[in-house]
């Protein structure tokens, strides 16, 4: 007993630096499952989006940016069911579920939803996000 503070419920995300959260919600709501504000000392930030959009090529909602830590995108869904265009530096890459994208710290990046349904999980290797 006494470990209740280590068990947390997801919180809806209303703001993310470099992102237009209202445009993101056209694709699916974003929930924070873990970060340093939820569990003291947590050294990960985990966000999950349940994507239930039927429109393709939605409007851009994030500007290219960098992080001081590594970041990972996990596309979870049936093979080919969910697709994004990920910009890594100057290169644009189409990725489809299921897959993991590793974004090393300092690499300019952004994402664009292309099509489908599933989940996008974002993990940053730091418990806080500026």
N, C-alpha and C positions, 0 to 999 in steps of 0.2 A: 504494500500500500504506500501511498505518498508519491506515486509516480504519475498521477493524473495530468500533471503539466506537460508530460511527454506525449500525450495523446491529444491531437487537435482535429478540429473539423475544418473543411475547406472554407475559404473566404472568397467572395466575388471580387475580382480585380476591377477597379474603376479608373486606374491611371497607370501607365507604363511609359517611362521616358522613351522618346523617339517614336512612339506608337499613337495612332488615333484609335482609342479603345472603342469609341462609338461605331466606327467603320468595321472594327474587328467583330463586334457583336452581330453584324449582318451575316457573318459566317457561323458564329457560335460564341457563347459566353465563355469567359476565361475565369478560372478559379485558381487561387493560390492554395496549394496543399501543404507547403512547408517553406518557412524562411526564418531568419533570426528574430523577426518580430513576433513569431508565433511560438517558437521554442528557443529559449535562451541558449546561445552557443551553437545553434544549428549552422552548419557550414555548407548547406545546399539551399538553393531556391528552386522549388518545383512548382510549375504551373501546368494546368491541364485545360485544353479546349475540346469540348465535344462539338464536332463540326457536323451540322445538319443542314447544309445549304444545297440547294438544287440549281442555283444559278452558277454559271461558269465565269471565270475571269473577273472576279469582283474587283472593285476599285482598290488601288494601293492604300495600305493603312500603316506602313512603317517606312521610315527613311533609313538609308544605309547608316550604320553606326558600328562602334567597336565596344568591346568589354575588356576589362583588365584581368578577366578570368576566362577559362574555357567554358564553352556553352555547348549543349547538345539539343537537337530536335529529334524526337522519336515520333514517327508517323505510324499509328496503330490502326490497322484495318485489314480487310481482305486484300489479297494481292491486286494492286492497281486501282483499288477502290478510291483512294485519296491521293491527290496530286498537288504539289506546290512547285513553284519556281524559286529556287534558293540562289541568291547572289552571294558569291564568295569572292571578295576582292573584285576583279574585273570580269569574272566568269559567271555566267548564268547557267544553272544546272536544273533540269527537271528531275524531281524525285517523286517516287510513288511508294505507297504503303505496301508492305511493311519495310521500314528502313530506319536507320539512325544516321544523323548528320552531325559530325564533330566540327565545331567552329573554334579553332585555337584562339587564345587571347590575342587581342590586337588586330585580328583579321576583320576588315570591313565586311559587313553582311546585312542582308535583309531577306524577307520572304514575301512571296505573293501566292495567294490561294489560286489554284486553277480549277479544280473540280472535286466532287465527291463528298463522301461522308466518312467519319471515323473520329479518331482522337489525335491531337497533336500535343505531345508532352514536351515541355521546355525545362531543361535543367541547367542551372548555373552553379559553378563550383565555388559559390560564396553565399553566405546566408543573408546578405543584404544587397539591394539593387539601388543604385543612386537615382 
